[in-house]
Amino acid sequence: MLVYPSGVDVSSSTLRFLAQQLRRHRRAIGSRWRRLSAGRQALLTLAHLRMGHTYAQLAAGFGIGTTTAHRYVAEAVELLAALAPGLTDAVRTASAKAYLILDGTLLPIDRIAADRPFYSGKHRKHGMNVQIIADPFGRLLWASPALPGAVHDRHPRGPRTPHRRRPGRGRHPVLGRQGIPRCRRHGPHPVLGTMGWETLSAGQQAVNRSHAKIRALVEQAVATLKSWRLLRKLRCSTTRITSLVQAVLTLHLTSSE
């Protein structure tokens, strides 16, 4: 395999953050020697998540074995996933905002036709469904655990806390699609006509247009998540996808601070 110099479009502060977490982890477990330093392991992980390089490509570039590359990436991903904010933490962070925006996205996976639970009829492909929450400016705040693509979008449920507030109802308003269950009970929602768009009044159509303009900002959060190229086509076990999404969320929130 040929090896050539390349670049990873992430900030140096992100690399330092991950390297610091790895050094702390190595001290905690008493690891004395590794083929790669903590900084190089951090760079290896970022190259995998951001660029989507395979373990064979990473192994050739860093001069290590494929198994070692897999082990190093898995170790770093688990550390990052453990630092990802929960739903309550995300809502607490956004408690000063006027509202939150909820939407779902499908992360494509390499599954065959026999894997029906992972097939999304809406997108006509196999994948894992992830719900995300964004602030009014379209900034990514939270991502849910990954569910099989055949699972319908759902409103994320979390413990009732004072931070999930809405005037008069004790909850935080959430803008979501008409197709997401329970969004109608948590905030403004589009009006669904029984016979299509033509059956709606002019006022109802105006409400739907305004709602759609606001919710369009959530696409920025989706784009932020998928700017990590590994998530554009996942070729790993579906049991690891939640950890990968949470790791990416941690890195994004760290770089945006």
C-alpha positions as CSV (number, residue, x, y, z in Angstrom):
1,M,0.0,0.0,0.0
2,L,1.3,3.5,-0.9
3,V,1.5,6.1,1.8
4,Y,1.3,9.9,1.2
5,P,1.0,13.0,3.5
6,S,-2.5,14.2,4.1
7,G,-4.5,16.6,6.3
8,V,-7.4,16.4,8.7
9,D,-9.6,19.5,8.8
10,V,-10.1,19.7,12.6
11,S,-8.7,22.3,15.0
12,S,-5.5,21.8,17.0
13,S,-7.5,22.4,20.2
14,T,-9.6,19.3,19.4
15,L,-6.4,17.2,19.0
16,R,-5.0,18.5,22.3
17,F,-8.3,17.8,24.1
18,L,-8.4,14.2,22.9
19,A,-4.7,13.7,23.6
20,Q,-5.2,15.0,27.1
21,Q,-8.1,12.5,27.7
22,L,-5.9,9.7,26.4
23,R,-3.0,10.6,28.6
24,R,-5.3,10.7,31.6
25,H,-6.7,7.3,30.7
26,R,-3.3,5.8,30.3
27,R,-2.2,7.0,33.7
28,A,-5.4,5.6,35.2
29,I,-4.9,2.1,33.9
30,G,-1.2,2.2,34.4
31,S,-0.2,1.7,30.7
32,R,3.6,2.0,30.5
33,W,4.3,1.6,26.7
34,R,2.4,2.0,23.5
35,R,3.3,1.9,19.9
36,L,1.9,5.4,19.5
37,S,2.0,8.3,21.9
38,A,-1.2,9.8,23.1
39,G,-0.9,12.6,20.6
40,R,-0.5,10.2,17.7
41,Q,-3.3,8.0,18.9
42,A,-5.5,11.1,19.0
43,L,-4.6,12.0,15.5
44,L,-5.3,8.4,14.4
45,T,-8.8,8.6,15.9
46,L,-9.5,12.0,14.3
47,A,-8.4,10.8,10.9
48,H,-10.8,7.8,11.2
49,L,-13.8,9.8,12.4
50,R,-13.3,12.9,10.2
51,M,-12.0,11.4,7.0
52,G,-13.5,7.9,7.2
53,H,-10.2,6.2,6.6
54,T,-10.2,2.4,7.1
55,Y,-8.1,0.6,9.6
56,A,-5.9,-0.7,6.9
57,Q,-5.2,2.8,5.6
58,L,-4.6,4.1,9.1
59,A,-2.3,1.2,9.9
60,A,-0.2,1.8,6.8
61,G,0.0,5.6,7.5
62,F,1.0,5.3,11.1
63,G,3.2,2.2,10.8
64,I,1.2,-0.1,13.1
65,G,-0.8,-3.2,12.6
66,T,-4.5,-3.2,11.6
67,T,-5.6,-4.8,14.9
68,T,-3.6,-2.2,16.8
69,A,-5.3,0.6,14.8
70,H,-8.7,-0.8,15.6
71,R,-7.9,-1.1,19.3
72,Y,-6.6,2.4,19.5
73,V,-9.6,3.9,17.8
74,A,-12.1,1.9,19.8
75,E,-10.4,3.0,23.1
76,A,-10.5,6.7,22.1
77,V,-14.1,6.4,20.9
78,E,-15.3,4.9,24.2
79,L,-13.6,7.7,26.1
80,L,-15.2,10.4,24.0
81,A,-18.7,8.7,24.1
82,A,-18.6,8.7,27.9
83,L,-18.1,12.5,27.9
84,A,-21.1,13.2,25.6
85,P,-23.9,15.2,27.2
86,G,-27.2,13.5,28.0
87,L,-30.6,14.8,27.1
88,T,-31.1,16.6,30.4
89,D,-27.7,18.3,30.1
90,A,-28.5,19.4,26.5
91,V,-31.8,20.9,27.6
92,R,-30.2,22.6,30.6
93,T,-27.6,24.2,28.2
94,A,-30.4,25.5,26.0
95,S,-32.7,26.6,28.9
96,A,-32.0,30.2,28.1
97,K,-33.1,29.8,24.5
98,A,-36.6,30.5,23.2
99,Y,-37.1,27.0,21.8
100,L,-35.3,23.8,20.6
101,I,-35.5,22.2,17.2
102,L,-35.9,18.4,16.9
103,D,-35.3,16.3,13.8
104,G,-34.0,12.9,12.7
105,T,-31.5,11.8,10.2
106,L,-30.5,8.4,8.7
107,L,-26.9,7.3,8.8
108,P,-26.4,4.8,5.9
109,I,-24.9,1.4,6.7
110,D,-23.6,-1.4,4.6
111,R,-26.4,-4.0,5.1
112,I,-28.1,-6.3,2.6
113,A,-31.7,-6.7,1.7
114,A,-32.2,-9.5,4.3
115,D,-31.6,-7.0,7.2
116,R,-35.1,-5.6,7.1
117,P,-35.0,-4.0,10.6
118,F,-32.3,-1.6,9.3
119,Y,-34.2,-0.7,6.1
120,S,-35.8,2.8,6.0
121,G,-38.7,2.8,3.6
122,K,-38.7,6.6,3.6
123,H,-35.0,6.8,2.4
124,R,-35.1,3.5,0.5
125,K,-31.8,2.4,2.0
126,H,-30.4,0.6,5.1
127,G,-29.3,2.8,8.0
128,M,-29.5,3.8,11.6
129,N,-31.9,6.5,12.7
130,V,-30.5,9.3,15.0
131,Q,-32.6,12.1,16.5
132,I,-30.9,15.4,17.1
133,I,-31.7,18.6,18.9
134,A,-30.5,22.0,17.8
135,D,-30.7,25.5,19.2
136,P,-32.5,28.4,17.4
137,F,-29.3,29.1,15.4
138,G,-29.0,25.5,14.1
139,R,-26.2,24.6,16.4
140,L,-26.0,20.9,17.4
141,L,-26.7,20.3,21.1
142,W,-27.5,16.6,21.4
143,A,-27.8,13.3,19.5
144,S,-29.8,10.3,20.5
145,P,-28.7,6.7,20.6
146,A,-28.9,5.1,17.1
147,L,-31.9,3.0,16.3
148,P,-32.5,0.7,13.3
149,G,-33.7,2.6,10.2
150,A,-37.1,0.9,10.2
151,V,-37.9,2.5,13.6
152,H,-40.2,5.5,13.2
153,D,-39.0,8.9,14.3
154,R,-39.8,9.6,17.9
155,H,-39.8,12.4,20.4
156,P,-36.9,11.9,22.8
157,R,-38.0,11.3,26.4
158,G,-36.1,12.4,29.4
159,P,-36.7,13.1,33.1
160,R,-38.9,16.0,34.0
161,T,-36.6,18.7,35.3
162,P,-37.1,22.4,35.9
163,H,-34.9,23.1,32.9
164,R,-37.5,21.6,30.5
165,R,-39.8,24.5,31.0
166,R,-42.5,26.1,29.0
167,P,-44.6,29.0,30.2
168,G,-47.6,27.6,31.9
169,R,-46.7,24.0,31.3
170,G,-43.3,23.3,32.9
171,R,-41.7,22.2,29.7
172,H,-39.3,23.5,27.1
173,P,-40.9,24.2,23.7
174,V,-39.7,21.9,20.9
175,L,-40.3,22.4,17.2
176,G,-40.6,19.2,15.3
177,R,-42.1,17.6,12.2
178,Q,-45.7,16.5,12.1
179,G,-44.6,12.9,11.8
180,I,-42.7,12.8,15.1
181,P,-45.1,11.5,17.9
182,R,-45.6,13.7,20.9
183,C,-44.2,16.8,19.2
184,R,-47.7,18.2,19.2
185,R,-47.8,18.1,23.0
186,H,-44.4,19.8,23.4
187,G,-44.5,22.8,21.2
188,P,-45.6,24.4,17.9
189,H,-46.3,22.0,15.1
190,P,-47.3,22.3,11.5
191,V,-51.0,22.0,10.5
192,L,-51.8,18.7,8.7
193,G,-54.6,18.9,6.2
194,T,-56.9,15.9,5.8
195,M,-56.9,16.2,2.0
196,G,-53.5,17.9,1.4
197,W,-52.2,21.4,1.2
198,E,-55.2,22.7,-0.7
199,T,-57.6,22.0,2.2
200,L,-55.7,24.4,4.5
201,S,-56.8,28.0,5.0
202,A,-54.5,30.8,4.1
203,G,-53.6,31.4,7.7
204,Q,-52.8,27.7,8.2
205,Q,-50.6,27.7,5.1
206,A,-48.7,30.8,6.5
207,V,-48.2,29.0,9.8
208,N,-46.7,26.0,8.0
209,R,-44.4,28.1,6.0
210,S,-43.1,30.0,9.0
211,H,-42.7,26.7,10.9
212,A,-40.7,25.2,8.0
213,K,-38.4,28.3,7.8
214,I,-37.5,28.0,11.4
215,R,-37.1,24.2,11.3
216,A,-34.8,24.4,8.2
217,L,-32.1,25.6,10.6
218,V,-31.8,22.1,12.0
219,E,-30.3,21.0,8.7
220,Q,-27.2,22.9,9.8
221,A,-26.9,20.6,12.8
222,V,-27.4,17.5,10.5
223,A,-24.7,18.8,8.2
224,T,-22.4,19.3,11.2
225,L,-22.9,15.7,12.3
226,K,-22.2,14.4,8.8
227,S,-19.2,16.6,8.2
228,W,-17.5,13.7,10.0
229,R,-17.2,11.5,6.9
230,L,-17.3,8.2,8.8
231,L,-21.0,8.8,9.5
232,R,-21.8,9.2,5.8
233,K,-21.3,5.4,5.2
234,L,-20.8,3.2,8.2
235,R,-19.2,-0.2,7.7
236,C,-19.0,-1.3,11.3
237,S,-21.2,-3.3,13.6
238,T,-24.5,-1.5,14.4
239,T,-23.8,-1.9,18.1
240,R,-20.9,0.5,17.8
241,I,-22.7,3.3,16.0
242,T,-24.2,4.9,19.1
243,S,-20.7,5.3,20.5
244,L,-19.4,6.8,17.3
245,V,-22.2,9.3,17.2
246,Q,-21.6,10.3,20.8
247,A,-17.9,10.6,20.2
248,V,-18.4,12.9,17.3
249,L,-20.9,15.0,19.4
250,T,-18.3,15.3,22.2
251,L,-15.6,16.5,19.7
252,H,-18.0,19.0,18.1
253,L,-19.1,20.5,21.4
254,T,-15.4,20.7,22.5
255,S,-14.3,22.5,19.4
256,S,-17.2,25.0,19.5
257,E,-16.6,26.1,23.1
